[in-house]
Amino acid sequence: MRSRAAGLAALAVALVGPAAPAGAQDPEPDPGAAPAPPGPPPPPDLVISGRNVRMTRGNVVGIRMGCRGTASQAGEACLGSVTLRLASALTVPFDPPGRRPPTTRRINPFNFAVRDFALSVGESATWRMRLSRRAAKLVRDQERVRVDVIARYNSRAGAEGNARRNVRFYFPKRPGV
């Protein structure tokens, strides 16, 4: 009668197969076969300015971006869209109408604005974006708000890239600031 360990070993060999010989090596690749074609080149870098951004009276902000690449990427471009999104949830005071007592409200992250862009390698530009009414009211009421600038883009060769920066939007309430 077999022992239990011998039975389990026989079952393992039956399921997995016999072990490879000790001197076995992986076969060498065929020298006549063509190497695998390389993938698309990496996309150029998209750089987003990290400076504080002032909102105008017309609820417009300017986001400065630049597309940079290497000398071998001449003729490339960064083509995509940029989204302005509230960085994190805010708790703001709220005074309901009538005789109800003041309370607070939680504002979850939402998109302030979205815009498409196209920048050639070596080029930089300021993209002016009009904020939604809700976003502009939030910036005016809070005076300053943290916003994520999220860019998703492709190169002309089809390589995907993304860039993200956290900036502060502000609207001064005092004249002359």
Sequence and secondary structure as in RCSB ss.txt:
>XXXX:A:sequence
MRSRAAGLAALAVALVGPAAPAGAQDPEPDPGAAPAPPGPPPPPDLVISGRNVRMTRGNVVGIRMGCRGTASQAG
EACLGSVTLRLASALTVPFDPPGRRPPTTRRINPFNFAVRDFALSVGESATWRMRLSRRAAKLVRDQERVRVDVI
ARYNSRAGAEGNARRNVRFYFPKRPGV
>XXXX:A:secstr
   HHHHHHHHHHHHH     TT       TTS           EEEE  S EE  TTSEEEEEEEEE  GGGTT
 EEEEEEEEEESS EEEEE  STT   EEEEE   EEEEEEEEEETT EEEEEEE  HHHHHHHHHHSEEEEEEE
EEEE TT  EEEEEEEEEEE  SSTT 
